Amino acid sequence: MSDERREKKDIIAQWAFDTRAILGRFHLWLEDVEIEWPRGEAVKELTKDLSFLDGRMERLFAMTGAVTALGTQLFGRFGEGAGLEKEGFNQAKKDADAISAYAMSESLWYLSRQLPENHAIMVCLGEGLMPKAGETPEMGSNPQLGFGRIYARPEIAKKLDKMVQRLVNDKNYSWKHFSREIKESRVTIWGAAIDTLENTSRFAKGRDTGPMTVLHLFDQPLKISKPYEGYIGNLFLPAEVVDKAIRQSILISFRTPRKLVLEAIEMTYPGIRRENIHVWTLRGKSRIHRVGKLWEEWQELGVHLIDDGWTLPSGMKVFTESGTYAPTYNMGAYRDDSGNTHLFLCDGYAASAEAMQAASLAPMLNLEAFLSVFTSKFKLSYEREQDVMGLDPDSADLRSRLEELMEHKVDDETLQSYREMIHEGKDAGIPVNKRSIGADDFFPEKEWDVLAVSGFMKPDPYSGAPGVEEVKPNTYNVTVRLATPRGEKRITFTLRFMNLLHESKPIFKPLLNRFMAGEDFMSRPVKISDSGRIRNELQTLCSEALGFFGDDHIRIHFDRIPPEVISTEHLGKLMHILKWYKTNHPIWFSWLEIG
């Protein structure tokens, strides 16, 4: 056997050994591992860690991204929402989100058994809590991994769960109390920002590119004290542009007039043609009120505002209906075949988890990120929107201040909704009072580290990473990207199902979804682990309907679950399922109360 072949077998064996908990959970066999280094100095595999984690943990997180992408692509109803009416399309999206959230949650649970004894993973920001642009409020939240989810060894998890519940429910227990108690207990928390399925609509429609899973792990928890999802204005520029602006006494932030931003760009890249400055921003009719003036501002300057379908230098076409995270990897200056300088940059807004994830990528990609907190309403243009969340919600002149920004009278209902939004941001610890924020503002310590994990269901136009590909029956290639300040690795796993595909489907599907779809749960052998799985699934499936009380009890309020989240038929089944478990296994399900 050649040395090269022996080394390859050793690498595969080590990856399989380190990730065996996740592979075993999903009945997968690792057949091959291919590794590339798009950024950073390539080193011999297994000889150097890429992040603040050790190599074993890095490999577990990479496999988490892989199995989430694989399971979602194969079993998440890809393309089944195409052509459906709103209700059916929304359900297809929720089913896809349920698969991705379940696969990642299960992976994190098994991964957490390998954590050092005094370590835990805490989800601080999640995607899916609120409807997006074009959706209606009654659609409710999507299955997701959101604030407060703890993954750790049992004794650590129980302790932290109580602290998180107190943080959410006790007005006298603030982030400062939580942080101090964490330090005194000598527990290390790694914070996470998660979007288990980015571009869910494209996935449900069966688009050829875009769907991916994103997990950012930080070496400390984010300074967020309650579940939160909102919108954040963001402007991303190469660091050299910002440096040039500073030298010319130009202050850059999200609030900077784009004319001044353009001046800084043209000083940084002398001779660049304005039509070669390509600005990526979310587009579409539903966004006109919010960023239509931003589009006009760039277009009036003669800059190229990217449209859906524009071709990147890689030959792949962009999309602008969603997906604010992935374009970050493509930002910066480049030259075309004729030697002309081009610049690709991002502007506009994103959901809070995506904005935070992209902002934490910026330093490692030599970018600067400028953020501004928005509301969840699409009523105001961005230049006025950026001032709303900074208002004092309890001031006597809130109505007049809003009327000044909106340029019309504000009724009591509107006033109350804006007051509640501002309070939600402030209570969650979002820095709403700062006119310009960055990634540093989300951390209790200004120095932080990050591991960014991306798994691709379909090809990514911005990095060229392929999606899930079948290479032979029951065997698939899955690509994952690991990015840190020290470099970037692209890993392609070849994974084989140890069962036939139809036998593997239930392994990736949440128990409650299987039972609501008709699987016989009463004749199925019940294990004590079912209690933890169902508790976990309820927090993913309908978090807004759950109330926490006592030491570790959860009350589910069925009247808080709209039919757009769980159909009336399935809601009745869910109640029957939970009552059956509560009646037949009262000790294991003592934590459950049915409201």
ZAMARGU-4260 file (C-alpha; in steps of 0.2 Angstrom, whole numbers, plus 5000, padded with zeros to 4 digits):
<rodrens>
0) 5000/5000/5000 | 5007/5017/4995 | 5010/5030/5008 | 4997/5042/5000 | 4984/5028/5001
5) 4988/5023/5019 | 4987/5042/5024 | 4970/5043/5016 | 4963/5028/5025 | 4970/5035/5041
10) 4961/5051/5039 | 4945/5043/5035 | 4946/5031/5050 | 4950/5046/5061 | 4935/5056/5055
15) 4924/5041/5057 | 4930/5037/5074 | 4928/5055/5080 | 4911/5057/5073 | 4904/5040/5076
20) 4891/5046/5088 | 4882/5056/5074 | 4885/5043/5061 | 4878/5030/5072 | 4863/5040/5077
25) 4858/5043/5058 | 4864/5025/5053 | 4877/5032/5041 | 4894/5025/5035 | 4908/5037/5031
30) 4916/5031/5015 | 4927/5045/5010 | 4933/5063/5015 | 4940/5076/5003 | 4947/5092/5010
35) 4952/5108/5001 | 4958/5125/5008 | 4950/5140/4999 | 4958/5152/5012 | 4973/5151/5024
40) 4988/5140/5024 | 4984/5122/5020 | 4991/5110/5033 | 4992/5091/5034 | 4975/5085/5040
45) 4974/5080/5058 | 4990/5089/5063 | 4983/5107/5067 | 4966/5113/5073 | 4957/5127/5063
50) 4947/5135/5077 | 4946/5138/5096 | 4939/5120/5097 | 4950/5105/5097 | 4951/5094/5081
55) 4938/5081/5087 | 4925/5094/5091 | 4928/5103/5074 | 4925/5086/5065 | 4909/5084/5075
60) 4903/5101/5070 | 4907/5098/5052 | 4897/5082/5052 | 4883/5091/5060 | 4882/5102/5045
65) 4883/5087/5033 | 4869/5076/5041 | 4858/5092/5042 | 4861/5096/5024 | 4859/5078/5018
70) 4843/5074/5028 | 4835/5090/5024 | 4838/5088/5005 | 4832/5070/5004 | 4818/5070/5017
75) 4812/5088/5018 | 4800/5088/5003 | 4812/5097/4992 | 4802/5106/4978 | 4785/5100/4984
80) 4779/5118/4988 | 4780/5123/4970 | 4763/5129/4963 | 4754/5127/4979 | 4742/5140/4987
85) 4749/5150/5002 | 4743/5137/5015 | 4750/5122/5006 | 4767/5131/5002 | 4768/5137/5020
90) 4766/5119/5026 | 4779/5113/5014 | 4791/5126/5021 | 4787/5121/5039 | 4790/5102/5035
95) 4807/5107/5028 | 4812/5117/5043 | 4806/5103/5054 | 4818/5091/5046 | 4833/5102/5046
100) 4830/5108/5064 | 4828/5090/5070 | 4843/5084/5061 | 4854/5098/5068 | 4846/5097/5086
105) 4849/5078/5087 | 4867/5080/5080 | 4871/5093/5093 | 4863/5082/5107 | 4875/5068/5102
110) 4889/5080/5099 | 4887/5087/5117 | 4891/5071/5125 | 4909/5073/5119 | 4910/5091/5126
115) 4922/5094/5141 | 4913/5091/5157 | 4911/5110/5162 | 4906/5115/5144 | 4889/5119/5136
120) 4882/5125/5119 | 4868/5138/5121 | 4858/5144/5106 | 4857/5163/5107 | 4850/5168/5090
125) 4839/5157/5079 | 4830/5160/5063 | 4811/5156/5061 | 4803/5165/5075 | 4794/5177/5065
130) 4786/5178/5047 | 4797/5185/5034 | 4793/5199/5021 | 4778/5193/5011 | 4771/5182/5024
135) 4757/5185/5036 | 4758/5185/5055 | 4745/5171/5057 | 4758/5159/5049 | 4767/5159/5065
140) 4785/5153/5069 | 4793/5140/5059 | 4801/5125/5068 | 4818/5131/5073 | 4832/5131/5086
145) 4830/5147/5096 | 4836/5156/5111 | 4840/5146/5127 | 4842/5129/5119 | 4856/5120/5129
150) 4866/5106/5123 | 4878/5099/5137 | 4880/5084/5148 | 4864/5081/5158 | 4870/5089/5175
155) 4876/5105/5166 | 4861/5106/5155 | 4849/5105/5169 | 4858/5118/5179 | 4858/5130/5164
160) 4840/5127/5159 | 4835/5133/5176 | 4845/5149/5174 | 4839/5152/5156 | 4821/5150/5162
165) 4824/5163/5176 | 4832/5175/5163 | 4817/5174/5152 | 4804/5175/5166 | 4811/5184/5181
170) 4812/5203/5178 | 4824/5205/5193 | 4836/5192/5185 | 4846/5201/5171 | 4860/5197/5159
175) 4872/5203/5172 | 4865/5191/5185 | 4866/5177/5173 | 4884/5181/5167 | 4890/5182/5185
180) 4882/5166/5190 | 4890/5157/5175 | 4907/5164/5179 | 4905/5158/5198 | 4899/5141/5192
185) 4915/5140/5181 | 4905/5134/5166 | 4911/5138/5149 | 4896/5142/5137 | 4899/5142/5118
190) 4886/5153/5111 | 4878/5149/5094 | 4868/5158/5080 | 4859/5146/5070 | 4848/5145/5054
195) 4845/5127/5051 | 4838/5130/5033 | 4842/5146/5025 | 4832/5150/5009 | 4818/5139/5014
200) 4806/5146/5001 | 4819/5142/4987 | 4820/5124/4994 | 4801/5122/4995 | 4800/5129/4977
205) 4814/5117/4971 | 4826/5130/4965 | 4843/5124/4959 | 4854/5134/4970 | 4854/5142/4987
210) 4847/5131/5001 | 4860/5128/5015 | 4862/5126/5034 | 4872/5138/5044 | 4878/5137/5062
215) 4890/5149/5070 | 4898/5144/5086 | 4907/5157/5097 | 4919/5155/5111 | 4906/5164/5123
220) 4887/5167/5124 | 4880/5182/5114 | 4874/5196/5126 | 4855/5192/5122 | 4843/5188/5137
225) 4827/5183/5128 | 4821/5175/5112 | 4822/5188/5098 | 4821/5189/5080 | 4820/5206/5070
230) 4828/5214/5056 | 4844/5223/5055 | 4850/5235/5042 | 4868/5231/5036 | 4881/5238/5025
235) 4897/5227/5021 | 4913/5235/5013 | 4931/5230/5011 | 4941/5235/5026 | 4953/5245/5014
240) 4938/5256/5008 | 4934/5260/5026 | 4952/5263/5030 | 4953/5275/5015 | 4937/5284/5021
245) 4945/5287/5038 | 4960/5294/5031 | 4949/5306/5022 | 4939/5310/5037 | 4923/5301/5030
250) 4913/5293/5044 | 4907/5276/5037 | 4891/5268/5045 | 4875/5261/5039 | 4868/5279/5040
255) 4882/5286/5028 | 4875/5294/5012 | 4879/5282/4998 | 4887/5296/4989 | 4900/5297/5002
260) 4902/5278/5002 | 4905/5279/4983 | 4918/5292/4985 | 4928/5281/4997 | 4926/5267/4985
265) 4933/5277/4970 | 4947/5284/4981 | 4952/5266/4985 | 4951/5259/4968 | 4956/5273/4956
270) 4949/5272/4939 | 4935/5259/4944 | 4920/5262/4933 | 4904/5264/4942 | 4895/5251/4932
275) 4908/5239/4938 | 4903/5242/4956 | 4890/5228/4960 | 4878/5231/4974 | 4869/5215/4981
280) 4853/5219/4990 | 4837/5210/4994 | 4824/5214/4980 | 4806/5211/4976 | 4789/5220/4978
285) 4787/5217/4996 | 4804/5226/5000 | 4800/5242/4990 | 4793/5252/5006 | 4809/5247/5016
290) 4823/5249/5004 | 4816/5256/4987 | 4825/5272/4991 | 4841/5264/4994 | 4840/5256/4977
295) 4836/5273/4969 | 4851/5281/4978 | 4863/5268/4971 | 4856/5268/4953 | 4856/5287/4953
300) 4875/5286/4956 | 4877/5275/4941 | 4881/5260/4951 | 4876/5243/4946 | 4862/5236/4957
305) 4861/5218/4955 | 4845/5210/4948 | 4840/5192/4950 | 4849/5181/4938 | 4864/5191/4936
310) 4879/5180/4932 | 4894/5180/4944 | 4912/5178/4937 | 4911/5160/4942 | 4897/5158/4929
315) 4883/5155/4942 | 4868/5166/4943 | 4864/5175/4959 | 4846/5177/4967 | 4840/5192/4977
320) 4824/5186/4984 | 4832/5179/5000 | 4849/5173/5006 | 4859/5188/5014 | 4872/5177/5022
325) 4881/5168/5008 | 4885/5183/4997 | 4897/5189/5011 | 4909/5176/5005 | 4909/5184/4988
330) 4912/5202/4993 | 4928/5211/4988 | 4937/5218/4973 | 4942/5207/4958 | 4948/5209/4940
335) 4939/5203/4924 | 4947/5195/4909 | 4951/5212/4902 | 4960/5218/4918 | 4945/5230/4923
340) 4943/5232/4942 | 4926/5226/4949 | 4919/5227/4967 | 4905/5216/4974 | 4897/5223/4990
345) 4881/5220/5000 | 4869/5233/5007 | 4851/5233/5013 | 4845/5223/5028 | 4843/5205/5034
350) 4835/5195/5048 | 4844/5197/5064 | 4852/5179/5065 | 4859/5181/5047 | 4865/5199/5050
355) 4874/5193/5065 | 4882/5178/5056 | 4887/5188/5042 | 4895/5202/5053 | 4905/5189/5062
360) 4912/5183/5046 | 4918/5200/5041 | 4934/5201/5051 | 4940/5185/5044 | 4936/5190/5026
365) 4945/5207/5028 | 4928/5216/5028 | 4919/5229/5039 | 4901/5227/5044 | 4890/5241/5049
370) 4873/5237/5057 | 4857/5246/5062 | 4843/5239/5071 | 4826/5239/5062 | 4808/5235/5067
375) 4799/5220/5060 | 4787/5231/5051 | 4788/5236/5032 | 4780/5253/5033 | 4795/5265/5033
380) 4809/5268/5021 | 4826/5263/5028 | 4832/5281/5031 | 4818/5283/5043 | 4817/5265/5049
385) 4834/5266/5057 | 4828/5279/5070 | 4812/5270/5076 | 4820/5257/5088 | 4831/5270/5096
390) 4815/5279/5103 | 4811/5278/5121 | 4795/5267/5122 | 4789/5274/5138 | 4791/5293/5134
395) 4776/5304/5133 | 4781/5310/5116 | 4783/5293/5108 | 4767/5296/5097 | 4773/5313/5091
400) 4790/5306/5087 | 4783/5292/5077 | 4771/5303/5068 | 4786/5314/5063 | 4795/5299/5056
405) 4780/5292/5048 | 4773/5308/5041 | 4755/5304/5046 | 4744/5302/5061 | 4747/5286/5072
410) 4732/5277/5080 | 4733/5269/5097 | 4735/5251/5089 | 4750/5256/5079 | 4757/5266/5094
415) 4756/5250/5105 | 4763/5239/5092 | 4779/5250/5090 | 4780/5252/5109 | 4780/5233/5111
420) 4793/5230/5097 | 4805/5243/5105 | 4803/5234/5122 | 4806/5217/5115 | 4822/5223/5108
425) 4828/5232/5124 | 4822/5217/5135 | 4832/5205/5124 | 4848/5215/5126 | 4848/5221/5108
430) 4858/5237/5107 | 4844/5247/5100 | 4850/5264/5107 | 4866/5264/5097 | 4866/5272/5080
435) 4878/5260/5073 | 4883/5243/5079 | 4894/5229/5074 | 4897/5211/5079 | 4907/5216/5095
440) 4891/5224/5102 | 4883/5206/5104 | 4897/5200/5115 | 4900/5203/5134 | 4919/5202/5130
445) 4924/5212/5115 | 4937/5199/5110 | 4929/5184/5103 | 4932/5169/5091 | 4920/5160/5079
450) 4918/5144/5070 | 4907/5146/5055 | 4899/5130/5048 | 4889/5129/5032 | 4881/5113/5024
455) 4874/5114/5007 | 4858/5106/5001 | 4860/5113/4984 | 4875/5122/4975 | 4880/5139/4982
460) 4883/5152/4969 | 4894/5163/4979 | 4907/5150/4984 | 4904/5137/4970 | 4901/5123/4983
465) 4891/5109/4976 | 4875/5103/4985 | 4870/5085/4990 | 4875/5073/4975 | 4870/5055/4973
470) 4886/5045/4968 | 4879/5028/4968 | 4863/5020/4976 | 4861/5025/4994 | 4878/5035/4994
475) 4879/5054/4993 | 4893/5067/4993 | 4889/5081/5005 | 4900/5097/5006 | 4903/5107/5021
480) 4913/5123/5024 | 4922/5127/5040 | 4928/5145/5041 | 4938/5153/5055 | 4949/5168/5057
485) 4964/5156/5054 | 4958/5149/5038 | 4944/5140/5028 | 4942/5122/5024 | 4929/5114/5012
490) 4926/5096/5016 | 4917/5084/5005 | 4910/5068/5014 | 4904/5053/5005 | 4891/5046/5016
495) 4882/5029/5013 | 4865/5025/5021 | 4866/5008/5030 | 4847/5006/5027 | 4837/5008/5011
500) 4832/5026/5008 | 4813/5023/5013 | 4819/5014/5029 | 4831/5029/5033 | 4817/5042/5032
505) 4810/5040/5049 | 4827/5041/5057 | 4828/5060/5051 | 4809/5063/5055 | 4804/5070/5072
510) 4794/5057/5083 | 4779/5069/5084 | 4778/5072/5065 | 4779/5054/5062 | 4765/5051/5075
515) 4754/5065/5068 | 4756/5058/5051 | 4748/5041/5057 | 4762/5030/5063 | 4756/5019/5077
520) 4764/5026/5093 | 4754/5016/5106 | 4761/4999/5100 | 4779/5006/5098 | 4791/5002/5112
525) 4793/5017/5123 | 4810/5021/5130 | 4815/5034/5143 | 4824/5044/5129 | 4807/5047/5121
530) 4803/5059/5135 | 4818/5070/5131 | 4815/5069/5112 | 4797/5074/5114 | 4802/5088/5125
535) 4815/5094/5113 | 4803/5092/5098 | 4790/5103/5106 | 4803/5117/5109 | 4807/5116/5090
540) 4789/5113/5084 | 4779/5126/5093 | 4790/5136/5105 | 4777/5151/5106 | 4764/5139/5114
545) 4775/5133/5128 | 4776/5140/5146 | 4790/5136/5158 | 4787/5134/5177 | 4794/5126/5192
550) 4811/5118/5191 | 4809/5110/5174 | 4790/5109/5169 | 4783/5114/5153 | 4764/5118/5150
555) 4758/5117/5132 | 4744/5129/5127 | 4735/5122/5112 | 4725/5138/5110 | 4741/5148/5106
560) 4745/5136/5090 | 4737/5143/5075 | 4731/5131/5061 | 4745/5138/5049 | 4758/5131/5061
565) 4749/5114/5065 | 4733/5110/5056 | 4717/5108/5066 | 4718/5089/5062 | 4736/5087/5067
570) 4733/5098/5083 | 4720/5086/5089 | 4732/5071/5086 | 4746/5080/5095 | 4734/5082/5110
575) 4729/5064/5110 | 4748/5059/5108 | 4754/5069/5123 | 4739/5064/5134 | 4743/5046/5130
580) 4761/5048/5135 | 4756/5058/5151 | 4744/5044/5156 | 4754/5029/5152 | 4771/5035/5157
585) 4767/5048/5171 | 4785/5047/5179 | 4795/5050/5163 | 4783/5064/5157 | 4780/5072/5174
590) 4788/5088/5166 | 4773/5090/5154 | 4757/5099/5158 | 4743/5101/5145 | 4735/5118/5145
</rodrens>
